[in-house]
Amino acid sequence: MSIELNVALDYEEPLNLEEALGDIKIVCGFDDVIRGSSIWVDDWLMALVESVQALSRGDREYTSDIVTESCPLIFRSSSQGVSI
């Protein structure tokens, strides 16, 4: 799995992660790609961190309701790895 995150920076203003917009690309295999454009970076990063923590505790599934998105991300752990 690889995650690419692009954030547009305004060098005249200090970076405020709570208001940072960007694009995300999550590659889970050769053809499995999740893309998000103009996403709130802090919301997505929090969802990813929470899911890793839950799966590390031994949870088999974790649902992350990203407030700014229309549908949740569901992370599932199996013997073959993690799927989103």
N, C-alpha and C positions, 0 to 999 in steps of 0.2 A: 504494500500500500504506500502510495506517496501522496503528499499534500503540497500543493502550490498555493501560495497566498500572495496576492498583489495588492498593495495599498498605495493610493495616490497621496503623495506628501506635498504639503504646502510649506515651503521652506521659510515663509515669512511669518507663519504662525506656529506655536509649539504644538507638538503632536498630542492630541487628546484621543485616547483609544475608545472612549465612550461615544465619540462622534466620528470615528474613522470608517470610511466606506472603502470597499475593495472588491476584488473578485477572488473566488476560490475554485480550485479544481482538485478533486479527490479521485485518484486512480486506484481502483481495487483489483485490477487485472488487465488483461489486454483490451477488452471491449467494455469493461464496466467503469464508467466515468460519471461522477457527479459534479455538476458545474453550478456555480451561483454567481450572478453578476450584481453589482451594487449592493453587496451584503454589508451588514453591520459586523465588522470584524470581531468586536468583543463578544457578541452573541454566539458566533460560530466557534471561536476559540474556547469559550466556556463550555459549550456543548461537547467539543472534542475532549477537553480535560475531564469533564464529569464522566464521560463514557469510558475513558481509559481507567479512571479510578474505580468505577463500578465493575468493569470486567476484571480488573486486577484483584478485587475483593472476592471474586468467584461467581459473580452474577452471570447468568447465561445470556440475559438480554437486558438492554437498557434503552429506554425511550427518552429522547431529549426533545422537549417542546421548545423550539426556538420561537420566542415571542414575535419576532419580526418576520417569520416565515409562515406560509399557509399550511404546511404539513410537517410532522415531526421527523426527526432522524431516529431510526431504530438500529441499534447496534446488536448483533448476535454473535456469540462466541460458540465455536464448535471445535472438534478435533482437527479440522482442516484450517482453522484460523478465524478471523473476524470478518463478518459481512455487515454492510450498511444498507 
